Amino acid sequence: MKLLKTYQLLLLLALFWYPAGTHAQDHIYSQFFNAPLYLNPSLTGQFEGDLRMNMIYRNQWTGLSGTLSYINASMDLNIPEFGGGLGIQFNRSSEGTAFLVKNNVAASYSYSVGGDNFVLSFGIQAGFTSRQINWSKLVFSDQIDNRLGYIPGSISSAQIPDQGHKFFFDPAAGTNLVYGNFMAGLAVHHINKPDESFSGAQAKLPMRITGNASYRISLSQSGYGQEEGSSYLIPSVVYYKQGNVSSMSAGAQFKYRGINTGLWYRSAGEGGPDALVVSLIFDIFSSNKNGGKLRIGLSHDATTSKINYTNTNGTTEASIGYQQFFRNSSNYEKFNGLRCYDFY
């Protein structure tokens, strides 16, 4: 048992202790469609309504003795007078027994062109990130006994950096196209490659490149799939690349009325397995008068990598979202074509 706890401590330490030549990596959400501003800033304001709010919480590898939790909260507005939308989001992550905490606040703007058959959107995002760590919580190799594991009360001889806090500017940009039943997007985050180092040795955060594509297949007799009671299948793929690390999620969602179920396979590294993801989403129409829609989502990742599910107990995500039209809105029933929201 002590050896297992030691293994877990070392594993968590490896997640945020990056020696020279390696770099930190962003977390990703399995319910990427419920964190639209995190996925791509061009999705700002791209929904059916005037106001949208989303929040998603990810608790990763719950079987390990350390916190790996992530949260994204966003609010955006669809403003035709601006040609697109305005939004703001907050991101927070807490990783490991040393509580490596990262907070980010960012504002985004998107501009769209098109009509009922297609919409092409361009988005920019600018924010600030604060990163801090509690050095006193770290466990080093000279505090671990080969037989007994961690030695309580032991003091490491490792030299601890004086700095435990970092603050930097963090921009992003992206584009997204909806054409008929097809949607594709591309986004780049950390364009300026900010320096995250606590020690003074340069440790730049690599750009995160995200590509996504979805196709909407109607399963209803009408062939269009937007009528009440219609159903459709939405195969999708999302590709992430950051530095020398890449990941791809591929799968499909089945949607009928307000129920959305999904099955995904995610790869990591050089195409190796990472996880199988099952998701269940409920859209609750709370107000027909203003088009209000409440969304509740739950998903679970079953780890398939070498770390395996027995050690990690997998990862769970919970999300909630709400969107509505304002009273006397000029956006109400303005578009008849497909929009981003129709693909999830």
VEXDREN-2710 file (C-alpha; in Angstrom, 1 decimal):
% VEXDREN-2710
k/r/px/py/pz
1/MET/0.0/0.0/0.0
2/LYS/2.8/2.4/0.8
3/LEU/4.6/1.6/-2.4
4/LEU/1.3/2.3/-4.3
5/LYS/1.0/5.7/-2.6
6/THR/4.6/6.4/-3.4
7/TYR/3.9/5.6/-7.1
8/GLN/0.9/7.9/-7.0
9/LEU/3.0/10.7/-5.5
10/LEU/5.6/10.4/-8.2
11/LEU/3.0/10.2/-10.9
12/LEU/1.3/13.4/-9.7
13/LEU/4.7/15.1/-9.3
14/ALA/5.6/14.3/-12.9
15/LEU/2.4/16.0/-14.1
16/PHE/3.6/19.5/-13.2
17/TRP/7.4/19.2/-12.5
18/TYR/9.0/19.8/-15.9
19/PRO/12.8/19.6/-16.3
20/ALA/14.7/21.4/-19.0
21/GLY/13.6/20.5/-22.5
22/THR/10.0/19.6/-21.6
23/HIS/6.9/21.8/-21.4
24/ALA/3.5/22.0/-19.7
25/GLN/0.4/20.9/-21.6
26/ASP/-3.1/22.2/-21.5
27/HIS/-5.9/20.0/-20.2
28/ILE/-8.7/19.1/-22.6
29/TYR/-12.4/18.5/-22.0
30/SER/-14.2/15.4/-23.1
31/GLN/-17.4/17.5/-23.5
32/PHE/-15.6/19.9/-25.7
33/PHE/-18.9/21.1/-27.1
34/ASN/-20.0/22.3/-23.7
35/ALA/-16.9/24.6/-23.4
36/PRO/-17.2/26.4/-26.7
37/LEU/-15.1/29.5/-25.9
38/TYR/-12.3/27.2/-24.6
39/LEU/-12.4/25.2/-27.8
40/ASN/-12.4/28.1/-30.3
41/PRO/-12.8/31.8/-29.8
42/SER/-14.7/32.0/-33.1
43/LEU/-17.6/30.2/-31.5
44/THR/-18.3/33.3/-29.4
45/GLY/-21.9/34.3/-30.0
46/GLN/-22.5/31.4/-32.4
47/PHE/-25.7/30.0/-31.0
48/GLU/-29.5/30.4/-31.3
49/GLY/-30.3/33.2/-28.9
50/ASP/-29.0/36.4/-27.3
51/LEU/-27.3/35.1/-24.1
52/ARG/-25.5/31.9/-23.4
53/MET/-23.8/30.7/-20.2
54/ASN/-21.8/27.5/-19.8
55/MET/-19.9/25.8/-17.0
56/ILE/-18.0/22.5/-17.0
57/TYR/-16.1/20.7/-14.2
58/ARG/-13.6/17.9/-14.8
59/ASN/-12.3/15.7/-12.0
60/GLN/-9.5/13.7/-13.5
61/TRP/-8.1/10.3/-12.3
62/THR/-10.1/10.3/-9.1
63/GLY/-8.4/7.1/-7.8
64/LEU/-5.1/8.9/-7.3
65/SER/-4.2/10.7/-4.0
66/GLY/-4.0/14.2/-5.4
67/THR/-6.3/16.8/-7.0
68/LEU/-6.5/17.0/-10.7
69/SER/-9.5/19.3/-11.2
70/TYR/-10.4/21.8/-13.9
71/ILE/-13.3/24.2/-14.4
72/ASN/-14.4/26.5/-17.3
73/ALA/-17.1/29.1/-16.9
74/SER/-18.1/31.3/-19.8
75/MET/-20.8/33.8/-20.9
76/ASP/-21.3/35.2/-24.4
77/LEU/-23.7/37.4/-26.3
78/ASN/-24.9/37.2/-29.8
79/ILE/-24.8/40.8/-31.0
80/PRO/-25.7/41.4/-34.7
81/GLU/-24.8/45.1/-34.4
82/PHE/-21.2/44.0/-33.8
83/GLY/-21.3/41.5/-36.6
84/GLY/-20.9/38.5/-34.2
85/GLY/-20.5/38.1/-30.5
86/LEU/-18.7/39.1/-27.3
87/GLY/-17.8/36.7/-24.5
88/ILE/-15.8/36.3/-21.3
89/GLN/-14.5/33.1/-19.7
90/PHE/-12.8/32.0/-16.6
91/ASN/-10.5/28.9/-16.3
92/ARG/-9.1/27.3/-13.2
93/SER/-7.0/24.2/-12.7
94/SER/-5.5/22.6/-9.6
95/GLU/-3.0/19.8/-10.1
96/GLY/-1.1/17.5/-7.7
97/THR/-0.4/17.4/-4.0
98/ALA/1.6/20.7/-4.4
99/PHE/-1.6/22.4/-5.6
100/LEU/-0.2/23.8/-8.9
101/VAL/-3.0/26.3/-9.5
102/LYS/-3.6/28.2/-12.7
103/ASN/-6.3/30.9/-13.1
104/ASN/-7.1/32.5/-16.4
105/VAL/-9.6/35.3/-17.4
106/ALA/-10.1/36.0/-21.1
107/ALA/-12.4/38.1/-23.3
108/SER/-13.3/37.1/-26.8
109/TYR/-14.8/38.6/-29.9
110/SER/-16.1/37.0/-33.1
111/TYR/-17.1/38.4/-36.4
112/SER/-19.3/36.4/-38.8
113/VAL/-20.3/36.5/-42.5
114/GLY/-22.8/34.4/-44.4
115/GLY/-26.5/33.6/-44.5
116/ASP/-28.8/30.7/-44.1
117/ASN/-26.6/28.3/-46.1
118/PHE/-23.3/29.0/-44.5
119/VAL/-21.6/31.0/-41.7
120/LEU/-17.9/31.8/-41.6
121/SER/-16.7/33.1/-38.2
122/PHE/-13.4/34.6/-37.1
123/GLY/-12.5/35.1/-33.4
124/ILE/-9.9/36.6/-31.3
125/GLN/-9.3/36.2/-27.5
126/ALA/-7.1/38.0/-25.0
127/GLY/-6.6/37.3/-21.4
128/PHE/-4.2/37.0/-18.4
129/THR/-3.1/33.9/-16.6
130/SER/-1.9/33.5/-13.0
131/ARG/0.1/30.4/-12.1
132/GLN/1.3/29.5/-8.6
133/ILE/2.6/26.5/-6.6
134/ASN/3.0/25.5/-3.0
135/TRP/6.6/24.3/-2.8
136/SER/6.3/23.0/0.8
137/LYS/3.9/20.3/-0.5
138/LEU/6.3/18.8/-2.9
139/VAL/7.9/15.3/-2.2
140/PHE/11.4/14.7/-3.5
141/SER/13.3/11.4/-4.0
142/ASP/15.4/11.9/-0.9
143/GLN/12.2/11.9/1.2
144/ILE/11.2/8.4/0.0
145/ASP/12.4/5.1/1.4
146/ASN/12.6/2.2/-1.1
147/ARG/10.8/-0.1/1.4
148/LEU/8.6/2.2/3.5
149/GLY/7.7/4.9/1.0
150/TYR/7.3/8.5/2.0
151/ILE/9.2/9.4/5.3
152/PRO/6.9/11.6/7.4
153/GLY/8.6/14.8/8.7
154/SER/11.6/14.4/6.4
155/ILE/13.2/17.5/4.9
156/SER/14.6/17.5/1.3
157/SER/18.0/18.9/0.5
158/ALA/16.7/20.0/-2.9
159/GLN/17.1/23.7/-3.7
160/ILE/13.7/25.3/-3.9
161/PRO/13.1/28.3/-6.2
162/ASP/12.3/31.5/-4.5
163/GLN/9.5/32.3/-6.9
164/GLY/6.1/30.6/-6.5
165/HIS/4.0/32.8/-8.7
166/LYS/3.8/33.7/-12.4
167/PHE/1.6/36.2/-14.3
168/PHE/1.5/36.5/-18.1
169/PHE/-0.6/37.7/-21.1
170/ASP/-2.2/34.9/-23.1
171/PRO/-3.9/35.5/-26.5
172/ALA/-5.7/33.1/-28.9
173/ALA/-7.4/33.2/-32.3
174/GLY/-9.6/30.9/-34.4
175/THR/-12.0/30.4/-37.3
176/ASN/-15.0/28.3/-37.8
177/LEU/-17.2/27.4/-40.9
178/VAL/-20.7/25.9/-41.0
179/TYR/-21.8/24.9/-44.5
180/GLY/-25.0/22.9/-44.8
181/ASN/-24.6/19.8/-42.6
182/PHE/-20.8/20.2/-42.2
183/MET/-18.9/22.2/-39.6
184/ALA/-15.1/22.7/-39.3
185/GLY/-12.9/24.9/-37.1
186/LEU/-9.3/25.7/-36.3
187/ALA/-7.9/27.6/-33.3
188/VAL/-4.5/28.5/-31.9
189/HIS/-4.0/29.3/-28.2
190/HIS/-0.9/30.8/-26.5
191/ILE/0.1/32.6/-29.6
192/ASN/2.9/34.4/-27.8
193/LYS/4.3/31.2/-26.1
194/PRO/4.4/32.7/-22.6
195/ASP/7.1/31.8/-20.2
196/GLU/5.7/29.7/-17.3
197/SER/9.0/29.1/-15.4
198/PHE/9.3/29.6/-11.7
199/SER/13.0/29.0/-11.5
200/GLY/14.2/31.6/-14.0
201/ALA/15.2/29.0/-16.6
202/GLN/13.0/29.6/-19.7
203/ALA/10.0/27.3/-20.0
204/LYS/7.7/28.5/-22.7
205/LEU/4.2/27.2/-23.0
206/PRO/3.8/25.8/-26.6
207/MET/1.0/26.9/-28.8
208/ARG/-2.1/24.7/-28.6
209/ILE/-3.5/24.0/-32.0
210/THR/-7.1/22.6/-32.1
211/GLY/-8.9/21.4/-35.2
212/ASN/-12.5/20.1/-35.1
213/ALA/-14.9/18.8/-37.7
214/SER/-18.5/17.4/-37.5
215/TYR/-21.1/16.2/-39.9
216/ARG/-24.9/16.1/-39.2
217/ILE/-26.7/13.1/-40.6
218/SER/-30.5/13.2/-40.4
219/LEU/-32.2/10.0/-39.4
220/SER/-35.7/11.4/-39.9
221/GLN/-37.9/10.7/-43.0
222/SER/-37.9/14.4/-43.9
223/GLY/-34.2/14.3/-44.4
224/TYR/-33.6/17.6/-42.8
225/GLY/-33.7/16.7/-39.1
226/GLN/-34.8/20.0/-37.4
227/GLU/-38.5/19.2/-36.9
228/GLU/-39.9/18.3/-33.5
229/GLY/-39.3/14.6/-32.8
230/SER/-36.5/14.2/-35.4
231/SER/-33.3/12.4/-34.7
232/TYR/-29.8/12.5/-36.2
233/LEU/-26.3/11.2/-35.9
234/ILE/-23.3/13.5/-35.6
235/PRO/-19.9/12.0/-36.1
236/SER/-17.1/14.3/-35.0
237/VAL/-13.3/14.5/-34.7
238/VAL/-11.2/16.9/-32.6
239/TYR/-7.4/17.0/-32.9
240/TYR/-5.1/18.7/-30.4
241/LYS/-1.4/19.4/-30.8
242/GLN/0.8/21.2/-28.3
243/GLY/4.6/21.0/-28.7
244/ASN/5.5/17.4/-29.3
245/VAL/2.3/16.1/-27.8
246/SER/-0.9/15.4/-29.8
247/SER/-4.3/13.9/-29.0
248/MET/-7.3/13.1/-31.1
249/SER/-10.9/12.4/-30.1
250/ALA/-13.2/10.6/-32.6
251/GLY/-16.7/9.5/-32.1
252/ALA/-20.4/10.2/-32.6
253/GLN/-23.4/11.6/-30.9
254/PHE/-27.0/10.4/-31.3
255/LYS/-29.6/13.1/-30.7
256/TYR/-33.3/12.6/-30.4
257/ARG/-35.4/15.5/-29.2
258/GLY/-33.6/16.8/-26.1
259/ILE/-31.5/13.7/-25.4
260/ASN/-28.0/13.5/-26.7
261/THR/-25.8/10.4/-26.1
262/GLY/-22.2/10.1/-27.3
263/LEU/-19.4/7.5/-27.5
264/TRP/-15.8/8.6/-28.1
265/TYR/-12.3/7.2/-28.5
266/ARG/-9.4/9.4/-27.5
267/SER/-5.8/8.7/-28.5
268/ALA/-2.7/10.3/-27.0
269/GLY/1.0/10.5/-27.8
270/GLU/1.9/8.7/-31.0
271/GLY/-1.5/7.4/-31.6
272/GLY/-1.6/5.2/-28.5
273/PRO/-4.9/4.7/-26.5
274/ASP/-5.9/7.2/-23.9
275/ALA/-9.6/6.7/-23.0
276/LEU/-13.1/5.6/-24.0
277/VAL/-15.6/8.4/-23.3
278/VAL/-19.4/8.0/-22.7
279/SER/-21.5/11.1/-22.5
280/LEU/-25.2/11.8/-21.8
281/ILE/-26.7/15.3/-22.4
282/PHE/-30.2/16.6/-21.6
283/ASP/-31.6/19.7/-23.2
284/ILE/-34.5/21.0/-21.1
285/PHE/-36.7/23.7/-22.7
286/SER/-37.6/25.8/-19.7
287/SER/-39.4/28.6/-21.6
288/ASN/-40.9/28.5/-25.0
289/LYS/-41.6/32.3/-24.9
290/ASN/-38.0/33.4/-24.9
291/GLY/-36.5/30.2/-26.3
292/GLY/-34.8/29.5/-23.0
293/LYS/-32.9/26.2/-23.0
294/LEU/-31.2/24.5/-20.0
295/ARG/-28.6/21.9/-20.8
296/ILE/-27.2/19.3/-18.3
297/GLY/-24.4/17.0/-19.2
298/LEU/-22.4/14.1/-17.7
299/SER/-19.6/12.1/-19.1
300/HIS/-17.0/9.6/-17.9
301/ASP/-13.6/8.7/-19.3
302/ALA/-12.5/5.0/-18.9
303/THR/-8.7/5.1/-19.0
304/THR/-7.2/2.7/-21.6
305/SER/-3.6/3.9/-21.5
306/LYS/-0.8/2.1/-19.5
307/ILE/-1.8/4.0/-16.4
308/ASN/-5.0/1.9/-16.7
309/TYR/-8.5/2.3/-15.2
310/THR/-7.7/0.3/-12.0
311/ASN/-5.2/2.9/-10.8
312/THR/-7.1/6.0/-11.9
313/ASN/-10.8/5.1/-11.6
314/GLY/-11.2/7.2/-14.7
315/THR/-12.3/10.8/-15.1
316/THR/-15.8/12.4/-14.7
317/GLU/-17.1/15.6/-16.2
318/ALA/-20.3/17.5/-15.3
319/SER/-21.6/20.5/-17.2
320/ILE/-24.5/22.9/-17.2
321/GLY/-25.5/25.5/-19.8
322/TYR/-28.3/28.0/-20.4
323/GLN/-29.3/30.1/-23.4
324/GLN/-32.2/32.5/-24.1
325/PHE/-33.5/35.3/-26.2
326/PHE/-34.0/38.7/-24.7
327/ARG/-37.5/40.2/-24.7
328/ASN/-38.4/41.7/-28.2
329/SER/-35.1/40.3/-29.5
330/SER/-34.3/40.9/-33.2
331/ASN/-32.5/37.6/-33.3
332/TYR/-35.6/35.5/-32.7
333/GLU/-36.2/33.2/-35.6
334/LYS/-33.8/35.3/-37.7
335/PHE/-32.0/32.3/-39.2
336/ASN/-33.5/29.2/-40.8
337/GLY/-30.2/27.4/-41.6
338/LEU/-27.9/25.3/-39.4
339/ARG/-25.7/26.8/-36.8
340/CYS/-22.9/25.6/-34.5
341/TYR/-25.3/24.6/-31.8
342/ASP/-27.0/22.1/-34.1
343/PHE/-23.9/20.0/-34.2
344/TYR/-24.1/19.2/-30.5
END
